[in-house]
Amino acid sequence: MKRLIPLTLALAFAACSTAALAANPLSVHILDLQSGTPTQGVTVTLEQKTGNDWRQLASGVTNAQGRIAEMYPANKTIEKGDYRIVFKTGEHYARLKQETFFPEIPVQFHVEKTDQHYHIPLLLSPFGFSTYRGN
């Protein structure tokens, strides 16, 4: 019986965490492949393409877990269209006094389904990166 209570609490916490993620349609995460740790303190901007121009919608800074859980403007539904996340990685490497080849990493993506959550992780090293659509 003692094991059931912690399991119940864990499931309730997971449900709350999932609900919080569902509330905002876009999140990001940066993992430093060189150290194997989350990348804290990186400024990330979100832009939406309007015609031929990009318009900034939001900006944030990665937390101690290397995440921004709510990248899309609060209390707004994501619209169909083209978006770009820009990771300002040069700032991170400047703090470390380390050279990098990519001072900014723009990741352009297209949203078609507005009822889904979009998660964009960045796997980062000073001279390379990789990204994908997470969940």
N, C-alpha and C positions, 0 to 999 in steps of 0.2 A: 504493500500500500504506500510506503514512503516514496517509492520510485515513481508512482503515478502522479503525485502532486508536482514534482519538478518537471515531468514530461508535459503535464497539462499547462504549466506556466510557460514552458518553452514554446509550445504550440501557439499559445495566446500571443506571446511576444512576436513570433514569426508572422502571425496573421496581422498584427498591428504594423510591423515593419513593411509587409507587402502592401498594406493599405496606404501607408505613407508614400511608398514609391509610386503607387498607382495614381496618387493625387497630382503628381507632376509628371508630365509626359517625357521628360528628357533628363538623363543623368550622365555624368562622365566619371572616369577613374583613370589615374596614371600610376603605372607600376614601373619603377626603375629596374631595368633588366641587369644592369651592372652590379647593383647592390642587392637586388631581390626584395626591395622594400617599397612601400608606397611613397609617392612623390608629393610632399606637402609644400604649400606656398606658391603654387603655379597659378598665374592669372589665366583664365579661360574666358573667351568671349563667344557669344552666339550671335550669328547674323542671319538674316533672311534675304533672299534675292528678290528684288522688286525691279522688273524690267532688266536693265543691264547693270544695275547698281546693287550693292550690298548695304543693308540697313542693320545697325546693331540693335539687338533686342534685349540682351542681358550680358552680364559679366559677373564672374565670381572667382574665388580663390580656393584651390583644393585644400581640404582639411588634413588632419593628421593621418587619416586613412587614404589620402590621395584622391578623395572623392568630392564631387559636388552633386548632391542628391537631387537638387531642384535647380536645374539649369535653365528651364523655360520660365518666362515671366509668370509669377504667382497668379493663381485663380484664372488662368486663361487656357483655352483649349488650343492645342496645336493645330495649325492649318496645313492643308496640302501645299506642297511646294518644295523649293530648294533652299537648303540651309547650309551654313558653314560654321563649324566649331574651329576656333583658332587657339591652339595651346601656345602660350608665350614661354617656351622652354629655355630661351636664352637667359632669362632672369634667374632661373633655377641654377643653371651651370655657372653663371657669373657669381652667385652666392658661394658656390663650391670652388670658385677660382679654377674652373676646368673648361677647357676648350670644347666647343660643340660645332657641328656642321649645320645644324638646323636650329636657328634662334627662334623661329616660329614654325608651327606645324599646323597648316590649315587642313581640315577634313571636311570635304563637301559631301552632303548626303541629300537624298530625296525622300520626302514623306508623302505617302499615298494614303495610308490607313491612319486616320486621326484618333482611333479608339485604342491604339496600342502604345506601350511604353518603349521608348528608344533609349538604349544605353550604348555609349561610345567609349570603350576603353582604349587607352593608349599604352602600348608597351614601348618603353623609351630607353635608349642608350645615347651616348654623346654623338655617335656617327650613324645612327639608324633608328628606325621606329617601325611599328606595325600597329594596325588597328583593325577592328571588325565590329559588326553589330552584335552587341551582347544583349542580355535581358536582365 
